[in-house]
Amino acid sequence: MAKVQFFITGTDTNVGKTTITAGLLYKFKQYGLSTAALKPIASGDACRETDTDILKNAITRTFAPEEITPFAFAPAIAPHIAASLQREELNVAKIVKACQSVLQSDTDVLLIEGCGGWLVPLNSTETMADLVKTLKLSVILVVGIRLGCLNHALLTYQHIGNMDIDVAGWVANIIDPEVTYCEQQINILQQYIAAPLVGIIPHQPLVKLTKIAAYLNIAALLKLT
């Protein structure tokens, strides 16, 4: 099993979880570490085809797309709804079982990307947060910096803490190029979030992993000085 494992969650959907996850994988690779990745659930054709491919191309180990994303649904809606349309039921135990080939891989680092935000339902009683709890993962929180992000970020951070789950770090991803008082918003989040700020990612019309990796500092994640 991987020596270092993190779950990448976000304050909402479309806040850049996949690109940040891939950037982190690229950064870990620069440290000479072997890497694997999971995105257990993808909803929407774009996510199924592009997000999984991005992670597949960013890791050092070779896995089939269906190993990285065992549950892929065409409709771009909440996964439990998408699954029900295909007469399939999602639950934590089923997801863990489907991810075993990657979970058991002998790599230095494993990053698991969530689907949507922190509390996306899997069924009527379980959410993605329950998957994180079951796998005993630490979390890296991606905050999409835009209007309203303070409330979204702090609510997410508080709920993660309420579940006694560790937040290993967070990333400020500037997804709105016209956001005002950007620096002030990041500063206030630093005051409230008692975890290292791993990186501030400027808005990038054309995303390049090398550029994203350049803004990331993974020393705290690896407990390096």
Secondary structure per residue as TSV (DSSP state, phi and psi in degrees):
chain	resnum	aa	ss	phi	psi
A	1	M	-	360.0	156.0
A	2	A	-	-63.2	142.8
A	3	K	S	-75.6	-34.1
A	4	V	E	-121.9	125.6
A	5	Q	E	-134.4	133.0
A	6	F	E	-135.9	148.2
A	7	F	E	-104.3	127.3
A	8	I	E	-98.9	114.1
A	9	T	E	-118.7	170.1
A	10	G	E	-135.7	166.8
A	11	T	S	-75.0	-11.4
A	12	D	S	-172.3	-179.7
A	13	T	T	-78.5	158.1
A	14	N	T	59.0	40.0
A	15	V	S	-108.6	5.2
A	16	G	S	97.7	24.9
A	17	K	H	-59.6	-44.2
A	18	T	H	-65.7	-45.6
A	19	T	H	-67.6	-36.7
A	20	I	H	-67.8	-42.2
A	21	T	H	-59.3	-45.9
A	22	A	H	-65.2	-38.2
A	23	G	H	-63.1	-40.5
A	24	L	H	-64.5	-41.9
A	25	L	H	-60.8	-42.3
A	26	Y	H	-62.7	-40.3
A	27	K	H	-66.6	-44.6
A	28	F	H	-59.9	-38.8
A	29	K	H	-61.8	-38.5
A	30	Q	H	-62.0	-26.5
A	31	Y	T	-81.4	0.5
A	32	G	T	83.5	19.4
A	33	L	-	-98.1	143.3
A	34	S	-	-80.6	145.0
A	35	T	E	-135.4	151.7
A	36	A	E	-138.7	162.4
A	37	A	E	-147.5	151.7
A	38	L	E	-132.3	140.7
A	39	K	-	-129.6	84.7
A	40	P	-	-54.5	-34.5
A	41	I	E	-130.5	134.3
A	42	A	E	-132.6	130.7
A	43	S	E	-116.1	128.1
A	44	G	S	104.7	136.7
A	45	D	H	-57.3	-38.5
A	46	A	H	-62.4	-43.8
A	47	C	I	-65.0	-42.1
A	48	R	I	-64.8	-39.4
A	49	E	I	-87.7	-39.8
A	50	T	I	-96.0	-45.9
A	51	D	I	-62.2	-46.7
A	52	T	H	-63.1	-41.0
A	53	D	H	-64.3	-39.6
A	54	I	H	-60.3	-46.2
A	55	L	H	-67.2	-40.7
A	56	K	H	-59.0	-40.2
A	57	N	H	-79.3	-16.0
A	58	A	H	-91.3	-19.6
A	59	I	S	-88.4	161.3
A	60	T	S	-89.6	-22.5
A	61	R	S	-90.7	159.8
A	62	T	-	-104.3	122.1
A	63	F	-	-134.5	150.3
A	64	A	-	-71.8	151.8
A	65	P	H	-53.2	-38.4
A	66	E	H	-72.3	-16.9
A	67	E	H	-79.3	-38.4
A	68	I	H	-72.5	-40.8
A	69	T	-	-129.0	87.0
A	70	P	S	-72.0	-20.5
A	71	F	E	-122.6	104.3
A	72	A	E	-123.2	127.0
A	73	F	E	-124.0	141.3
A	74	A	S	-68.7	-45.9
A	75	P	S	-66.9	137.2
A	76	A	S	-85.6	68.8
A	77	I	S	-137.3	176.8
A	78	A	-	-53.2	139.1
A	79	P	H	-59.7	-35.7
A	80	H	H	-68.8	-31.1
A	81	I	H	-72.5	-45.1
A	82	A	H	-59.6	-40.6
A	83	A	H	-65.2	-41.3
A	84	S	H	-64.0	-31.9
A	85	L	H	-65.5	-24.4
A	86	Q	T	-100.7	14.6
A	87	R	T	55.8	41.4
A	88	E	-	-123.3	145.5
A	89	E	-	-114.3	133.1
A	90	L	-	-97.6	142.4
A	91	N	-	-154.0	164.5
A	92	V	H	-59.8	-47.3
A	93	A	H	-60.0	-40.6
A	94	K	H	-66.8	-39.7
A	95	I	H	-67.7	-44.5
A	96	V	H	-59.5	-43.6
A	97	K	H	-62.6	-41.1
A	98	A	H	-70.1	-20.5
A	99	C	T	-98.1	6.8
A	100	Q	H	-59.6	-37.8
A	101	S	H	-61.4	-35.5
A	102	V	H	-84.9	-40.4
A	103	L	H	-59.9	-34.5
A	104	Q	T	-91.5	2.7
A	105	S	-	-67.7	146.2
A	106	D	-	-88.5	80.4
A	107	T	-	-127.0	163.4
A	108	D	S	-74.7	-36.6
A	109	V	E	-134.2	135.9
A	110	L	E	-128.3	124.2
A	111	L	E	-112.3	130.8
A	112	I	E	-116.4	117.6
A	113	E	E	-93.3	133.4
A	114	G	-	-77.1	-179.7
A	115	C	S	-118.9	116.8
A	116	G	S	72.4	-142.1
A	117	G	S	-92.6	-168.8
A	118	W	T	-64.3	-42.6
A	119	L	T	-105.8	33.3
A	120	V	-	-63.4	125.7
A	121	P	B	-68.1	144.3
A	122	L	S	-99.3	-31.1
A	123	N	S	-161.1	-162.0
A	124	S	S	-74.4	-11.6
A	125	T	S	-128.9	-14.2
A	126	E	-	-122.8	148.5
A	127	T	B	-125.3	177.1
A	128	M	H	-59.9	-29.7
A	129	A	H	-61.5	-33.7
A	130	D	H	-67.9	-32.0
A	131	L	H	-64.4	-43.5
A	132	V	H	-61.8	-43.4
A	133	K	H	-62.8	-43.0
A	134	T	H	-64.1	-40.9
A	135	L	H	-83.4	-3.9
A	136	K	T	56.0	51.4
A	137	L	-	-99.5	150.0
A	138	S	E	-87.0	156.2
A	139	V	E	-112.6	140.9
A	140	I	E	-111.3	121.5
A	141	L	E	-98.3	122.6
A	142	V	E	-95.2	117.3
A	143	V	E	-101.8	117.0
A	144	G	E	-78.5	109.3
A	145	I	E	-77.5	110.1
A	146	R	S	-163.8	178.0
A	147	L	T	-58.3	128.1
A	148	G	T	94.2	-3.2
A	149	C	H	-69.8	-26.0
A	150	L	H	-62.9	-48.3
A	151	N	H	-62.7	-47.3
A	152	H	H	-60.8	-43.6
A	153	A	H	-66.7	-45.7
A	154	L	H	-71.5	-36.1
A	155	L	H	-63.6	-43.6
A	156	T	H	-63.2	-47.9
A	157	Y	H	-60.2	-42.4
A	158	Q	H	-64.4	-41.8
A	159	H	H	-68.3	-38.0
A	160	I	H	-58.8	-45.0
A	161	G	H	-64.5	-37.6
A	162	N	H	-63.7	-23.5
A	163	M	T	-91.7	8.6
A	164	D	T	58.2	39.1
A	165	I	-	-107.8	136.4
A	166	D	-	-79.0	134.7
A	167	V	E	-98.5	109.3
A	168	A	E	-76.4	-27.1
A	169	G	E	178.1	173.5
A	170	W	E	-143.1	157.3
A	171	V	E	-124.5	130.1
A	172	A	E	-92.8	109.3
A	173	N	E	-108.5	110.1
A	174	I	E	-79.3	96.7
A	175	I	-	-93.3	-14.6
A	176	D	-	-111.3	109.9
A	177	P	T	-66.0	-15.6
A	178	E	T	-106.5	11.4
A	179	V	-	-61.9	138.4
A	180	T	S	-98.9	153.7
A	181	Y	S	53.8	42.6
A	182	C	H	-60.1	-48.8
A	183	E	H	-61.7	-40.3
A	184	Q	H	-65.3	-38.8
A	185	Q	H	-65.9	-41.3
A	186	I	H	-65.4	-39.3
A	187	N	H	-62.3	-42.1
A	188	I	H	-69.1	-34.6
A	189	L	H	-65.0	-36.8
A	190	Q	H	-63.0	-32.0
A	191	Q	H	-71.8	-32.1
A	192	Y	H	-91.5	-30.8
A	193	I	-	-96.0	112.7
A	194	A	-	-87.7	56.3
A	195	A	S	-148.3	153.2
A	196	P	-	-62.4	140.6
A	197	L	E	-81.9	108.9
A	198	V	E	-76.7	-26.7
A	199	G	E	179.9	153.8
A	200	I	E	-114.7	115.2
A	201	I	E	-102.0	113.4
A	202	P	-	-63.0	158.0
A	203	H	-	-63.2	132.0
A	204	Q	-	-131.0	109.9
A	205	P	S	-58.6	-39.2
A	206	L	S	-114.0	109.6
A	207	V	-	-78.5	126.2
A	208	K	-	-125.9	126.8
A	209	L	H	-62.2	-33.8
A	210	T	H	-62.4	-38.1
A	211	K	H	-70.7	-41.6
A	212	I	H	-62.1	-46.0
A	213	A	H	-59.6	-34.0
A	214	A	H	-64.6	-24.8
A	215	Y	T	-92.6	-0.9
A	216	L	B	-102.0	138.7
A	217	N	-	-121.0	103.3
A	218	I	-	-93.3	6.7
A	219	A	T	-56.2	-44.1
A	220	A	T	-65.4	-33.3
A	221	L	T	-68.5	-31.1
A	222	L	T	-97.3	5.3
A	223	K	T	58.1	40.9
A	224	L	-	-97.1	159.3
A	225	T	-	-120.9	360.0
